[in-house]
């Protein structure tokens, strides 16, 4: 397993359109509001980050790539908070991708191995959804709807016995995609 080692950088701004005080980071930040009273826009200078509506990497989340995000409503969606409260840097993975998905929580029920994207768990594996997984290689995005739509969860190598404790409440995973940004 290898990672790209170029500088990652994201800048958060208190107000929309990159106004107000700002805070810059090149890694994980469990509480942006420790540095700013609020965060309503951001600019990704390099790399990829997940931004979260709550501290400590929970709640609604969205992948942001290099670019400008002048209004968090466009990133996070109008139905939730427009303030980013935490972020996680996503290292670029080069190599194989591998995870085991399970039908039930706590690694029970049908299980399958994934090494590529899956547009529909139900169509491909005849499972209604995925409730737990074990990631051995790579970084992945889990979506609540088929065809990579709906709310998203970022996962990295590790065991996930339940997705319900990630601050989204009950969630049904129906499609899965690898994060394969090039360095």
Residue, then its C-alpha position, 0 to 999 in steps of 0.5 A: x500500500x502506498x500513498x502520494x506524499x504531496x502537500x494537502x491544503x484546505x482553507x476555511x472561511x467564516x463567511x460565504x465567498x471566502x470572506x472573514x477570518x480564515x483557518x488553513x490546515x493540511x490534515x485532519x481537524x476534529x473541530x474547525x470551530x476551535x479556530x473560527x466562530x463558524x465556517x461558511x466557505x472553503x477552498x481546497x488548494x490541493x488534495x481531497x478532504x471530507x467535510x462534516x457538519x458536526x465535530x469529530x467527523x460525524x454527521x452529514x459529510x461531503x467529499x471536496x476536491x481541489x477547487x473553490x466552494x463559496x457557499x457551503x449550502x452547495x456542498x452540504x445541501x440546503x436541508x442541513x447545517x450550512x456550517x462545516x465543523x470538522x474535516x478529514x484529509x483523504x490520503x491518495x491510495x495507489x494499489x489494490x482496493x479490497x473490502x468485505x461487505x456484510x448484510x447485517x450489523x456486526x459482520x453477520x449475514x451474507x458477505x461479499x468481497x469488493x475490489x471495484x465500484x458497485x453501482x447497486x448492491x441489490x442488483x450485483x449481490x442480491x442483498x437489500x443493503x450493506x450494514x457492516x464492512x471490513x476494509x483492508x485496502x483503499x479508501x471508499x465512499x458508501x452511498x445510501x442510494x444506488x448509482x452513487x447518490x444520496x447521503x455519503x459515508x467515507x471509510x478507510x481501512x478498518x472494521x465498521x460493525x455498524x454505520x448507524x453510529x456515524x452521526x447519520x442515524x439509520x442509514x441503508x448502504x446501496x452503492x459503493x465507490x473507490x476514491x481513486x483521485x490521481x496525485 
